[in-house]
Amino acid sequence: MGFFAFLLLAVIAYLIWRISDQLPDILFRLSEIQKDIAEINRRGAVQPTEEKKPASRQRKKPAAESDG
């Protein structure tokens, strides 16, 4: 039983070492994804305000309807 416990401990240590080795790369990629999402949100916040301005204008009625 002691050999299997040692083997399990070695596997866990190896996996932790591999994860910690890749951690800086993972954090960098997550920060880049976060920047991209923030940029997309900023673009989405700007576009609806630009689209609302023309939509808020009132349309003039055609002359035929106003004579009625």
Backbone as a ProteinNet text record, in pm:
[ID]
protein_1_A
[PRIMARY]
MGFFAFLLLAVIAYLIWRISDQLPDILFRLSEIQKDIAEINRRGAVQPTEEKKPASRQRKKPAAESDG
[TERTIARY]
82.9	0	86.6	202	290.8	344.4	368.3	418.6	315	187.7	82.2	59.8	72.6	60.2	173.9	295.6	409.1	389.1	340.1	315.1	208.2	103.8	-2.4	51.2	131.8	192.1	284.4	357.4	445.8	365.2	255	169.8	108.9	60.5	2.7	108.1	227.5	335.6	371	374.6	404.9	298	171.8	63.7	66.1	91.7	101.7	218.6	328.6	444.7	412.7	343.3	307.5	209.9	114	17.5	87.5	173.2	243	339	391.1	477.7	400.7	275.3	192.1	113.7	117.2	36	61.3	183.8	202.2	138.5	148.7	88.8	-63.3	-119.4	-264.8	-313.4	-243.3	-283.1	-273.3	-170.2	-157.1	-272.9	-305.5	-416.1	-548.7	-571.1	-694	-701.9	-589.5	-591.1	-618.9	-567	-595.5	-742.8	-799.4	-942.6	-1024.9	-985.5	-1056.7	-1050.3	-935.3	-922.3	-1012.6	-1017	-1101.1	-1248.4	-1290.2	-1429.7	-1464.1	-1372.9	-1396.5	-1409.1	-1327.6	-1335.3	-1467.1	-1510.5	-1638.5	-1752.4	-1746.5	-1850.5	-1851.4	-1732.7	-1726.2	-1785.5	-1754.3	-1811.1	-1963	-2010.3	-2154.7	-2224	-2156.6	-2216	-2220.6	-2128.3	-2123.6	-2225.3	-2239.3	-2325.4	-2473.6	-2533.4	-2675.6	-2705.7	-2616.4	-2642.8	-2640.6	-2555.3	-2552.5	-2677.4	-2727.8	-2845.8	-2973	-2976.6	-3096.7	-3122	-3018.3	-3035.7	-3122.9	-3094.3	-3183.1	-3321.8	-3331.5	-3460.6	-3551.1	-3496.3	-3579.4	-3641.5	-3597.7	-3657.4	-3799.5	-3887.8	-4025.5	-4037.2	-4111.5	-4132.5	-4247.5	-4229.8	-4336.1	-4441.6	-4565.2	-4672.8	-4675.4	-4711.6	-4723.6	-4833.3	-4824.9	-4919.7	-5061.4	-5079.5	-5210.1	-5285.7	-5217.8	-5282.5	-5320.2	-5239.5	-5268.1	-5384.1	-5417.2	-5528.1	-5661.2	-5664.5	-5778.4	-5882.4
-119.7	0	125	119.4	235.2	273.7	172.6	201.2	276.8	236.5	303.8	446.1	465.9	600.6	689.2	633.3	708.5	738.9	641.7	660.8	767.5	764.2	864.6	1003.1	1012.6	1139.1	1191.3	1103.9	1144	1195.8	1129.5	1173	1308.9	1328.1	1456.6	1567	1537.7	1637.3	1672.3	1572.9	1598.2	1686.2	1655.6	1734.5	1878.3	1896.9	2031.8	2106.6	2038.1	2100.6	2143.4	2057	2090.6	2207.7	2209.6	2319.5	2450.3	2446.6	2568.6	2616.1	2525.1	2561	2635.9	2601	2663.9	2784.2	2810.6	2915.8	3054.8	3099.9	3233.2	3247.2	3144.4	3148.6	3153.4	3076.6	3075.3	3211.7	3270.8	3402.3	3508.5	3502.5	3597.7	3583.4	3460.4	3438.7	3484.8	3460.7	3507.8	3659.9	3727.2	3873.5	3925.9	3859.5	3900.8	3880.3	3770.1	3745.5	3851.8	3888.1	3990.4	4125.2	4159.8	4284.8	4282.7	4168.5	4157.7	4172.4	4111	4120.6	4263.6	4332.3	4471.9	4559.4	4534.5	4611.8	4586.7	4461.9	4429	4497.6	4498.4	4565.7	4714.9	4776	4919.7	4948.6	4866.1	4885.3	4869.9	4773.1	4751.5	4865.6	4929.4	5041.3	5165.6	5180.4	5298.6	5287.3	5174.9	5160	5184.6	5134.6	5162	5310.6	5386.3	5529.4	5599.1	5555.3	5614.2	5576.1	5457.2	5413.3	5476.4	5510.9	5568.7	5710	5785.8	5924.3	5935.9	5863.5	5876	5817.7	5716.7	5654.3	5745.7	5840.6	5927	6040.8	6061.3	6166	6126.4	6225.2	6197.4	6207.1	6117.5	6118.2	6212.3	6284.4	6373.4	6292.6	6331.8	6263	6307.4	6218.2	6258.7	6363.7	6444.8	6554.1	6502.1	6385.4	6330.3	6299.5	6252.1	6219.6	6345.6	6450	6569.7	6648.5	6631.1	6703.1	6640.8	6517.8	6434.3	6480
0	0	0	62.9	68.4	-68.5	-154.2	-288.4	-370	-359.5	-434.8	-385.4	-253.9	-199.2	-250.3	-255.8	-308.9	-457.1	-531.4	-673.6	-696.4	-619	-628.8	-593.8	-490.7	-451.9	-562.6	-626.8	-736.6	-856	-887	-997.9	-967.4	-846.2	-807	-812.8	-763.8	-767.7	-912.4	-999.3	-1140.4	-1203.9	-1178	-1235.5	-1184.8	-1056	-1000.8	-1064.3	-1083.6	-1147.6	-1290.9	-1364.9	-1503.2	-1509	-1417.2	-1414.7	-1378.7	-1277.8	-1237.2	-1345.8	-1426.1	-1536.5	-1644.6	-1665.4	-1767.6	-1715.3	-1587.7	-1527.6	-1585.8	-1606.6	-1665.1	-1803.4	-1885.1	-2017.9	-2008.8	-1918.8	-1900.9	-1852.9	-1758.5	-1708.4	-1817.2	-1899.4	-2009.4	-2107.6	-2141.6	-2235.8	-2177.7	-2050	-1986.8	-1986.7	-1962.7	-1964.7	-2104.8	-2207.6	-2344.9	-2378.4	-2332.7	-2354.8	-2283.7	-2162.3	-2087	-2159.4	-2216.2	-2291.7	-2415.2	-2483.9	-2602.7	-2567.2	-2459	-2416.4	-2377.4	-2309.4	-2272	-2396.2	-2496.6	-2621	-2693.2	-2695.4	-2758.8	-2684.2	-2550.9	-2472.2	-2498.4	-2510.8	-2540.5	-2677.6	-2775.3	-2908.7	-2905.9	-2830.2	-2819	-2747.1	-2654.5	-2581.5	-2667.9	-2761.5	-2847.1	-2959.9	-3020.1	-3136.5	-3108.4	-3001.4	-2980.2	-2961.8	-2899.5	-2883	-3017.4	-3109.3	-3241.9	-3321.3	-3301	-3373.8	-3318.7	-3191.6	-3132.3	-3180.6	-3213.3	-3255.9	-3380.9	-3488.7	-3605.1	-3579.8	-3495.5	-3469.6	-3388.3	-3315.2	-3232	-3311.7	-3435.1	-3517.7	-3555.9	-3555.1	-3593.7	-3744.6	-3799.8	-3943.6	-3977	-4084.1	-4127.8	-4202.2	-4181.8	-4252.1	-4396.8	-4486.5	-4624.7	-4640.9	-4742.7	-4763.8	-4785.7	-4844.9	-4872.8	-4743.2	-4640.2	-4514.2	-4436.6	-4442.6	-4366.5	-4425.1	-4554.7	-4617.7	-4579.3	-4541.6	-4518	-4434.4
[MASK]
++++++++++++++++++++++++++++++++++++++++++++++++++++++++++++++++++++

